[in-house]
Amino acid sequence: MPWLLLAGAIVSEVLATSALKLSDGFAHKGWAVVVVIGYLASFVLLARALKLQMEVGVAYAVWAGAGTAAIAVIGVLFLGEGMNLAKVAGILLIIGGVILLNLAGAH
């Protein structure tokens, strides 16, 4: 159950961050509302996952890492941002770091 809550937190954060770009500095009020609701939902879900005895280091690493990697991919696929070898390497390092933290916490 905590992993499902964490997945929901990640999805909410990614949606909010995507909406942040689309809000154009909060000039578009509809997207600004999506940003606020998305981040609020993300933090509530993350807090609930932590309440269910999930380790904070692992939860935060997965939340931040998966969100960062997802936003980088969304930026390239939907927001016209570029992709280069450095970005690919960075995403792979994030994923590797999250895996390593999970393995270290699984004692």
Secondary structure, DSSP 8 states (H G I E B T S, - for coil): -HHHHHHHHHHHHHHHHHHHHHTTTTTSHHHHHHHHHHHHHHHHHHHHHHHTT--HHHHHHHHHHHHHHHHHHHHHHHS-----HHHHHHHHHHHHHHHHHHHHH--
